[in-house]
Amino acid sequence: MSTVARTDWRTAPVPEDAEGWISRAAEVAAVLATDAAARDKAGATPHEEVRLLKDSGLVTLLGPVEHGGGGQDWPTAYRVVREVAKADGSIGQLLGYHYLWNWAARLVGTREQWEQVEAEAARNRWFFGGAVNPRDADVIVRDEGDTLTFTGRKTFSTGSKVSDVTVLEGVLEGTEDHVFAIVPSDSEGLTFHDDWDNIGQRLTESGGVTLDAVRVPWSAAAGYVDKRFRPRVYNTLNMPTIQLVFVSFYLGIAAGALETAATYTRAKSRPWLHGGHDRAVDEPYVLDTYGDLTAKLWAVEALADTVAAEGQKLHDDPDAVTEQARGEFEVRVAAVKARATDVALEITSRIFEVTGARATASAEGLDRFWRNVRTHTLHDPVAYKRREVGRHVLTGELPQPTWYS
């Protein structure tokens, strides 16, 4: 981790509004940016990076003010993730997933449960990880009287070894009922594996996890009262909210790529010897490319902000969320997810056209932006997002809630 001077956030005033928190995220990003390429290459467990997120208070962004949290909303959280991801896509993803898992208790839990979790998380600056991968076989949850046990394996557990607590999910044996619970990450029976070795998002600690009869009291089963789950339509907002987190760090990575490339072009790129220009910044094709990519990025950022604001209206009144409102929101999310994927991939690939052959040197690290976007955008096929939008436009059909829609 960089030794660059940083703010002592322990004595600095706590941000009071959204813009203050976004500025705080930009300060964190400035620290991360100083050695992002080197840390990406080293691929070490990001303990110091997560400490930076804690010290800056960013981990408490969604938490209640009375317990030391930021008291902010989801649109602000998405903007904060974008800022951090500009400097380091892996840390942007870790922060975004942290916000999701921190919210899990509110998503499916009773008021008593989520108020307790959110208070503890804010006071202790917990960092959340999650062992919830729906493509794997279900973790088996067994009822053992006053307790439950979770047993199974998940391929991905983002945040694993740097987390304080982990969200577990499984199916209650003999039923089709899903159970969510939050446990300390050092719980007996919970084993994180060092098997995350992918081309991008290298610092997300997204390796596998084994659950060997991890014990959880029934009182910690989110949303269950007397061993019965009390469902709400609000429970189904998990997927559109998750997808907007994805959009946030895709756009952050794309913006970071464009800013880094522009700095390189100004300082290091050479004009083409037959182009008739003394500086690369005067080359017509360079100007055209930067203009084209910037316009596309600004457009999808604006759409993302608009959709985030639409979603916040649902979060503001969870008990009033209807299936119709949820479905219409999912269609909007699908649209922005599709555009963010395409634009982020285009920007992170095309920056090399305007930086030149020397920009491919490993020391520059420009390839990490494309590797990061390419790795995570394979999470679920974007064609299915476009299909959701197309079906709604042509037939009025709304997506049915699943793990991916």
Order of alpha helices (4+ residues) and beta strands (2+ residues): alpha-alpha-alpha-alpha-alpha-alpha-beta-beta-beta-beta-beta-beta-beta-beta-beta-alpha-alpha-alpha-alpha-alpha
